Amino acid sequence: MAQPCENHRTRFAFIDIAKGIGIILVVCSHVHAPLMSWAAPFFVPLFFIVSGYCTYHMVNIGSKFKKLMLPYVLFTLLLLIAHLDFKSINFIGAIYSRWSLYPLGTEPNIYFLQAGNAPLWFLTSMFVAFCLYKLIQSSRHPWPLIVSYLVVTYLLTFLPVLLPWSIDTAFLMAVFIYAGAFVREKKLLDRLSILVFIGLAYVYVALTIYCGNINLSVRDYGTSLLLLIPAAIIGSVLLMKLSMLIDGMFVGNLLQRIGIHSLPLFCLHRPFVHFMERLLSTLPFTLPPIINHILIIVLVLAITYPIALASDKLLDKATELLKDRKKTINA
């Protein structure tokens, strides 16, 4: 939804630019995952890190629940209706909010979120992560708690099943939220010089080479959790700094518009990816793979963007109705 940073009147344009780039990378990953292997460590953690950057005061759990779970319910219903798929497994999956019951590669497996709603795991994951992050906010000494979150994250990798609402990965996501808040508090983006930027870029490339395949939606941390964490934070910081540099440019303004509506774009793009893949496969000629992928990405964004605008207006209206109803009940 189009909302300013939490409890703060100023909207950071460069944050919206970063989210705009992030959602494009997410779409790219669903069109052709190998194309995005260089960005795999950070394009999902980015959204948690920028959320932490924009969280100035104590997290309001009730407010977070409404902001994240209202879209979850509405988009789930919308996608189920669009697919005309009302099998019980889809409703169970919507409640469980994971792609599968077991980690990928485990067969036989039980697969959920098959009605184009696979990206919706992100919303429940973020809600649980913010609940955990509030504990960090409430602590006078956050670092022991952060270390314990990372230990818990590692221990939960041995579970044979994926936990509902991404509880098993939410501890790591809470650490990413804290990383964003830390970057803001220490003004690291303002202090990041070009030389340091270049040095961090080399470090990121080196880490990414050894990170392997990453899919946080199914608790796949690649070759090493210890490599993923710095790669995710460094990659996100570099993208945020780059977003600051292009703020005000034409491309920055375009990306900002996309980033403002990144939430519905994140939730709704998957069915359109499949539709465009099928549509282009019917062409009487074969496009070069890279051209085919780029065309799908552009068409998906072009079609999904106006739907995202309408979705944000609908969500804002629903939020206002809930507020008015609450005032009426309390009156």
N, C-alpha and C positions, 0 to 999 in steps of 0.2 A: 504494500500500500504506500501511497505517497505521504510519508510522515517524516518530520524532522527528527534529528537525533533526540533520543529520549531525554525528556526534562530539559530541553535546550531549545531556545527559539531560533537559533541560527542553523540553517541547513548547509552542510558542507558540500559544495559542488563537487569537489574532487572525490568525496566518498561515493557520490552517485555515479561519477565517471568510473571509479574502480568497480562498482557493482555492475555497471553496464558492460565493462570488459569481462567481468567474471561470468555473467550470464551468457555472453557470447561463447566463452570457452566451454561452459556447460553444454550448450547446444552442440558445439563442435564435437565434444566428447561422445555425445549420443549419436551423431552422424557417422563418425569414424574415430573410434577410441585411439588407435595408434597415432593419429594425427596430432593428438593432444598429450602424448606421453611426456613431453617436455614441461607441461603445465600441471600434470596430474597431482603433484604433491600439494599444490596450494589453491586450486580454483574452487574447492569446496570450503576448506578452512578459511579462505578469504572472507566469506560472508559472516563467519563467527567473529573473526578478528575485527572487521569494520563495525560489527554490532557492539563489541566491547569498546571500541574507540568512541562510539557515539553514546555510551551509557555513562552519564555523569553522576547520577545519584543512585541510592539504594534501589535495587530491582523491585518493582511491584509485581508480585507473582500473579495477582488477579488480572492486572492489565496485560501482562504478557500472555496469559491464557487466552484472553479475548482476541488479542492481536494475531495470535498464531493458530489457535484452534478454530476460530470462526472461519478463516479461509480454508482450513483443513476440511471442515465439515462441508462447506459450500462447494469446494472444488471436487471433493470426493463424490458428492451427489451428482454434480454436473457431469463428471466423466462417466459415472455409471449409467446415467440416463443417456448420454451421447452414444455409449457403446451398446445400450440395450442389453446389458449383461448383469443380471441380478442373481447369479449363482451364490450360494451360501458362502463359498470360499472367498468371494470378493468382499463380503461384509466382514467375515472373520479377518481377512487381510487388512481391511480398513481399521479395524480395532487394534490389530497387532502392529500395524504400521512398519512392516519390514518387507523387503523384496522376497525373502525366503526364510524358512524356519531354520535351516542349517547353512553353514558357510558354503559358498560356491565350490563346486568340485565334490561335494558330498552327495552321493546318489544311493538310494532314491532320496529325493528332496521334496519338500512341499513349497510351492511357489505362490506368493501372494502378489497383490498390486499389479494385476495383469490387465486392467482396464484403462491403460494409459496414465494411471495415477502413481507410477513408480517413484517419481521425484518427490511425492508428498511426504516421504519419510523425513525429509529435511525439516519440516515444520514441527513434528513431534520431538525430533532430536534436539532442535534449538530450544524448545520449551523446557525439556529435562535439563539441558545444559545450563540454562539461565537459573533454574532452581538450585543447581549445584554451585553456580557462580555466586549466588547470593550468600552462600556460606563463606566463600572466600572474602566477599565484601565485608561480612560481619566479623571476620577474624582480625585481631590486632596483629597477628603474625601469620600472614598468608602463605609464606613459602613452605612451611612444613605440610600444610594442607595441599598445596600444589604438588609437592613431591608424592604425597600419599595418593593423590588422584592419578598420577602417572604410574605408580606401582599397581594400583587397582586396575588401570587400563591394561597393563601388561598381564596381570593375573587372569583377567577376564578373557584374554585371547585363547585360553585353554578350555573354555566352555565349549561343549559339543553343539550348542544351539545359539542362535542369535536372539538376544533378549528383545522383548517388545519395546517400542518407542525408542529404540537405539540406546537403551540404558547402558549397555556395555561399552559404547563409544562416547557417551555423553560426558564422561569424566574428562576425556581428552578434549572434547569440544569446549568444556568449561575453561580449560587451561588456555585454549585459543582465544576465548572471550577476554580472559585476564590479560593475555598478551597484547590485545588491542588497546585495552585500558592503560596498560603500562607504557605503550608507545605514545599515547596521548599525554599522559601525566609527565613523562620525561621529555616531551617535545622532540622525540627522536627524528621525526620526519623533517622538522625545521633544521635540525643539526646535521642532517645527512648530506655530506658534501658529494660532489661529483666523483672524486677519487674513491671515497668509501663506497659509493653506489656501484662503481665499476668493480671494486674488490669483492663486494657482496654478490654481484652477478656471477663472478668466477666461482665463488664458493657455492652458490646455488646450482650452477651447472655441474660442478663436481659431485655434489650430493645427489642430484637427479640421475646422474649416470648409474648410480648404484642403488637407487630407491626401488627399482622394479615396478611391477604393476600395482596400482593402488586403487581401491574402491571402498571408500569409507562407509558406503551404504550397507555393505555386507561384511564390515569389520576386517577388510583386507588392507593391512598397513604396508604392503610391499615386502621388501627383503628385511627391513628393520624399522621398528618404531623409533629407535634413536636417530635414524637418518631422516625419517619423515618429519619429526617435530621441527628441527631447525630449518629444513627445506620449506615446510609450510609457512613458517613465520617469516623467513627471509624473502621467499617469493611474494608473499602478501605485502610486506613492507616495500619491496621494490616496485610493485604494481601501484601501490598507494602514492609513492613518491612520483612515479611517472605520471599518474593522474593529476597530481598537483602541477606538474610542469606543463601539461596540455590544457589545463583549466583556462577557459576563455577563448581557446582556438575553436575553429569550426568543428573539427573532429571531436574535441572535448565536449562541445555543446550537444552534439549528436549522441555521444555515448552517455551524457548526463541524462538525456530524455529517456534513453533505454533503461538506465540504472534506476531512475525514479520508480519505474514499474517492474523492477526485477522480480518481485515476489510472484505475481501472477504469471510472468513469463517463465519463471522457474517451474511453476506447478503445471502449466498447460501446454508446454511446447512438445512434449513427448509424442502425443498422438499425431501431431502435424508432421513430425519427422518421419514416422512410418507412412503417412499418407503421401508425402512428397517422394519418398523412396519408391513406392509402388507406382506413382504417377509417372515419374521419369523412366521407370523400367519399361513403360509401354511405348516410349518413343521409337520411331522406326529406324533410328540410328543410335549408335553407342557413343556417349561422351567420354572423354578421358576421365579417369577416376577423380583427379583433383578438381577438375571443372565441375564434375557431377556433385562432389561434396560441397564445394563452394556455393553452387546454385541451390542446393537443398537448404543450406544454412541461411542464405539470403531470403529465400522464399518463406521459410519457417518464421523468421523474424518479422518479415513484412506482413504475414498473415496474423501472427500471434499478437503483434503490438497493439492494433486497435481493439482486439479482444481483451488484452491486459488493461487498456484504458477503461473500457466498460466495466471490467471486473473490479477495478479499484474504486470506481464510482459506486458500484453496487455494495462493495464491502464498507465503504465510508458511510453509505446510507444505512446499512444494517447496523453499524456501530452506533450511529446517532439514534436509531430507533431503540436500541438496547439501553442507551444512556437515558433517553426520555422515559422509557418504561421504568427504569430504576428510580428516577426522580419522582415519578408518579406513585410508585409503591412506598417510597420513603416519606412522601408528603403527608 
